[in-house]
Amino acid sequence: QVHLVESGGGLVQPGGSLRLSCAASGRGFSINTMGWYRQVPGKERELVASITSGSSTNYADSVKGRFTISRDNAKNTVYLQMNSLKPDDTAVYFCNAQTWEYRLGYANYWGKGTQVTVSS
C-alpha cells in the first residue's frame, strides 16, 4: 500500500499564498503521474494541476499563471505553490498519485485532503 500525506493547507487572505506538499510513502513502488485536485460542496472533484515523471505539467485554466506544480522524485513528494489566491480557490485539495507496485501493477491513490480557505 502507498500512503499519501498532504500538508500546508489553511486560512489565507485574498491575494495571499500557500504551498501544499504531498509525500508518498510505502515500499516496492514507483510513481508515474502526481496531481492535485480540489472539491467544493455540491461539486465534482476537478483537476487543478498534474505533473508526470518527466516533469510535464498540466493546469486548469482557472489557475494558470497563479499556481505552480513541482515534484522532488528523490523524496517522492509533489508540491503546489499557490499565489494570488482568490475566494473561488476555497476547497478541499486532494493529492493523487498513479503508481506501479511490485506484485500489484498499476494503482491509483488519493490523500485524505487538506482544506484551503481564502477569505478576509
N, C-alpha and C positions, 0 to 999 in steps of 0.2 A: 504494500500500500504506500502511496505517496500522500504526504500531508502538505497543505498549503496554509501558511500563516501570514495574514495581512496585518499591516500596521501603518500608522500615520494619519488616519482619519481624525476628524474633529470638527470644531466650530471655527469658522473664519469669516471675516467681514468681506463684503463685495470688493473685488479688486485685489484681494489677498492671494496668498499662495499656500499650497500644501504639497507634500511629497509622500506618496504612498509607496510602500515596499511590500513585496510578497516573496517569501522564502520557501522553497520546496525542499522537503526532507524525505528520506527513505533510503532504500538500498536496491541496487540492481536495476536502476532506471536511467534513462536519458530523456531530455526534453527537446521537443521539436519547436512548437509554437507556444508562446505565452501571451496572455492578453488580459485586459481589464474590461469589465462590463459594469453597467450600472442599472439600477432598477428603482423606480418610484412606485408608491402605492397605486394600484389600478392599471399599471402599465406593464408591458412586456420588457424583459431584460434586453438591453441593447448593447452592442459592441461600442466601446469607447476607443480603444486602441489595441493593436496586436503587434507582435514582433516575432519573426522567425529565428531559427537557429543561425541563419546567415545575416541577421540584423536587418532584414527587410521589414519596413513598418507600414501600418495602415491605420488611418484615423477616421473617426466620424467627422462629417463636415462641420458639425457644431463645435468641435474642439480644435480644429486645425488652427495652427498659429498660436494656440494658448497652452496646449498640453504636449508633453514630450515623453514617449515611452523609451525605455532603455533596459538593458539586461547585463548582468555580470554572470557569465557562464561558469566561472570558477566557483561562485557562491550559490549557483542555482537560484538566483534572485532576479526579479523583474521590478522595475520602478516606474512610477508615473508622476512626473513633475507637472503640477497643475498651477498655472499662473493666470492672472486676470480673472479670477473666479467670479461667477455670476450666480444669483439665486437659482437659476434654472439648472445649475450643476448639482444642486442638492439631491442626493440619492444614496442608496447603499451601493458601494463599489465592491465588486467581486473579482477576485483573481482566478484565472483559468490557465491550466497547463495541459497540453497534449503531449503524452509521454509514450515511450516504449519501455516495457518492463520484461525482464527475463522470465520465461515460463508463463507470461500473460499475453504479451504482444502490445498492441496499441491500446491506450486508455485515455480517458478524459477526466480531469479532476477540477474541483471547484473549492475555493476557500469559503469560509462561512460569512464573509462580508465585513466591511468596515463603513461606518456611517460618515458621510461628508455633508455638513450643513453650512450653507453660505447665507448669512443673514446679518443684518445690522442690529 
